[in-house]
Amino acid sequence: MAGVLWLLSPFLEAKTTSTWPQSYSVRQDKDRGLLILTTPYYTIEHDLKRGGTISCLTLRNGQAANLLVSPISARIRTEDATVWTDLLDRTPRVSYERHGLNVLVSVDSAMCDPDGHPSALRLRTTFEYRWGYIKIHREFTGPATSHLRLLELCPLS
């Protein structure tokens, strides 16, 4: 046994490099209207022409073109049966900043009706990208004088 340990000693003393945690790579594809965050293991795309929402999630070693069936969205349905969504905002305000290894993506989008007309309702979303997961914080805002009655409030669909 001592001989085996002696043979393995150079390997036991060598420092192994960790695969965790690593920083995100962030780039903007203006032609396609995407904000793309990548790690060695997965890629996440924010669609800047559809409310700044997460529209694509792919694994580097996976076979699926997109793990999401549809983009992540928010929806509000009022008592008059109008459905408002952030997916129809063609010009959301999107920004990002780095905090060490983490990336904070901020999206401010209008809630739009099925014809794409914006309402006075807004959605502020913060996506905090950490190694291996995303923390999502959403805030719906609107005018203080509004007497809008909601039947449904779906922050994440």
Secondary structure, 3 states (H helix, E strand, C coil): CHHHHHHHHHHHHCCCCCCCCCCCEEEEECCCCEEEEECCCEEEEEECCCCCEEEEEEECCCCCCCCCCCCCCCEEEECCCCEEECCCCCCCEEEEEEECCEEEEEEEEEEECCCCCEEEEEEEEEEEEECCEEEEEEEEECCCCCCCCEEEEECCC
